[in-house]
Every structure is written in structure tokens, then in C-alpha cells.
Amino acid sequence: MGLQISTRECSDVTILDLIGRSTINGGESELLSKHLRDLTASGKCKLLPNLVNLSQIDSSGVSIIVEMSVSLRRSGGELKLLSPRGRVLDVLTVFRLIDVVPCFDDETEALESFFGSQRIAQNT
């Protein structure tokens, strides 16, 4: 299965539900990169990729996450990760990405982390 990306909004956080894989071989990583760049170009600066249904990621996918995280931080935005599992979690751990990019298992906690103690109105 290639990569499917759907987005939803909760306040000013954009949640990207990723299904499939993000690898260089099938062009999925380029699709992810383009999608993230398009979101930031349209003014989205708080991104939360939901990785629970991402089955595979390689160094190209990791590179895109790092690149986007750094770019957003420089412009006052944030990228955080939601629910990496299995092989995806293993890869993120090997690359030590989970030490650099905030990672959450619970969507509500992840959303709250963008707003501090503000109450979140669920628009999902």
C-alpha cells in the first residue's frame, strides 16, 4: 500500500492521518514532503502527523520529518508526532528522532501540548 494522507483541523492544529508507508521507492516520501510544504505555504504552522496507521518509514521519511520540524521551529511553528507504532517506532528510535521531536500516544495530550493549559475545543 502506498501513502494516503487525510487532514483534519482542531483549532489551529492540523492533524495529518497517514496510512500506508513513507519510503523513497514508491515516491511516498515525496508525496509527504509536498503535502507538508503545501500546508506550511498556506499558513499552517502547527502540524501533528498521526502515525498510528503508518506501517513503514525509511530514512527519506525521517529526513522529511526532521526538515519540516526544523523549518517550522525557525518560523515559530511546531511539529509533533502522534502514535508511532511497530517498525515506525523502531526506525524513529534508531534515528533518535523521538528524542528531538515531541511524540505522544494520546491525541488529546498531543493537542493540549500545542496550547499549554488552554482548553481544546474538539473540531475533529
C-alpha positions as CSV (number, residue, x, y, z in Angstrom):
1,M,0.0,0.0,0.0
2,G,1.3,3.5,-0.9
3,L,0.7,6.5,1.3
4,Q,-2.7,8.0,1.9
5,I,-2.9,11.4,3.7
6,S,-6.0,12.9,5.1
7,T,-6.1,16.1,7.2
8,R,-8.4,17.4,9.8
9,E,-8.3,20.5,12.0
10,C,-8.5,21.0,15.7
11,S,-8.4,24.8,16.4
12,D,-5.2,25.9,14.6
13,V,-3.5,22.4,14.7
14,T,-3.6,20.4,11.5
15,I,-3.7,16.7,12.1
16,L,-2.4,14.5,9.2
17,D,-3.7,11.0,9.3
18,L,-1.1,8.9,7.5
19,I,-2.0,5.4,6.2
20,G,0.5,3.1,4.5
21,R,4.2,3.8,4.2
22,S,6.6,6.6,3.7
23,T,9.5,5.3,1.6
24,I,11.6,6.6,-1.2
25,N,11.0,3.6,-3.5
26,G,7.3,4.3,-4.2
27,G,7.5,8.0,-4.1
28,E,5.5,8.2,-0.9
29,S,8.1,10.3,0.9
30,E,8.0,12.9,-1.9
31,L,4.2,12.9,-1.5
32,L,4.5,13.5,2.2
33,S,7.1,16.3,1.7
34,K,4.9,18.0,-0.9
35,H,1.8,17.8,1.4
36,L,3.7,19.3,4.3
37,R,5.2,22.1,2.2
38,D,1.7,22.9,0.8
39,L,0.3,23.1,4.3
40,T,3.0,25.4,5.6
41,A,2.8,27.5,2.4
42,S,-0.9,28.0,3.2
43,G,-0.1,29.3,6.7
44,K,-0.4,26.1,8.8
45,C,2.3,26.2,11.4
46,K,1.1,23.6,14.0
47,L,1.3,20.1,12.5
48,L,0.6,16.8,14.1
49,P,1.3,13.7,11.9
50,N,-0.7,10.8,13.2
51,L,1.5,7.7,12.6
52,V,-0.7,5.0,14.1
53,N,-1.6,3.6,10.7
54,L,1.8,4.2,9.1
55,S,3.3,0.7,8.5
56,Q,6.8,1.7,7.3
57,I,9.2,4.6,7.2
58,D,12.7,4.9,5.8
59,S,15.5,7.4,6.1
60,S,13.8,9.6,3.4
61,G,10.6,9.9,5.6
62,V,12.6,10.6,8.7
63,S,14.6,13.3,6.8
64,I,11.3,14.9,5.8
65,I,10.1,15.0,9.4
66,V,13.3,16.5,10.6
67,E,13.4,19.0,7.8
68,M,9.9,20.1,8.4
69,S,10.3,20.2,12.2
70,V,13.4,22.5,11.9
71,S,11.7,24.7,9.3
72,L,8.6,25.2,11.5
73,R,10.6,25.9,14.6
74,R,12.5,28.6,12.8
75,S,9.3,30.3,11.8
76,G,7.6,29.9,15.2
77,G,5.6,26.8,14.4
78,E,5.7,23.3,15.8
79,L,5.6,19.7,14.5
80,K,4.8,16.9,16.9
81,L,4.3,13.2,16.3
82,L,1.3,11.1,17.3
83,S,1.2,7.3,18.0
84,P,4.2,5.8,16.2
85,R,3.9,2.0,16.4
86,G,5.9,-1.1,15.5
87,R,8.6,-0.7,12.8
88,V,7.9,3.0,12.5
89,L,8.6,3.5,16.2
90,D,11.8,1.3,15.8
91,V,13.1,3.5,13.0
92,L,12.3,6.7,14.8
93,T,14.1,5.3,17.9
94,V,17.2,4.3,15.9
95,F,17.4,7.7,14.3
96,R,16.8,9.2,17.8
97,L,14.0,11.3,16.3
98,I,11.8,10.7,19.3
99,D,14.4,12.5,21.4
100,V,14.2,15.6,19.2
101,V,10.6,15.8,18.1
102,P,7.9,15.6,20.8
103,C,6.0,12.4,20.5
104,F,2.6,11.5,22.0
105,D,0.5,8.3,22.3
106,D,-2.7,10.2,23.1
107,E,-4.3,12.7,20.6
108,T,-5.8,14.8,23.4
109,E,-2.5,15.2,25.2
110,A,-0.7,16.0,21.9
111,L,-3.3,18.7,21.1
112,E,-3.1,20.1,24.6
113,S,0.7,20.3,24.3
114,F,0.3,22.9,21.5
115,F,-1.9,25.1,23.7
116,G,-0.5,24.7,27.2
117,S,-3.2,24.8,29.7
118,Q,-5.9,26.2,27.3
119,R,-8.9,24.1,26.9
120,I,-9.3,22.5,23.5
121,A,-12.5,22.6,21.5
122,Q,-12.5,19.4,19.6
123,N,-13.3,20.0,15.9
124,T,-12.4,16.6,14.8
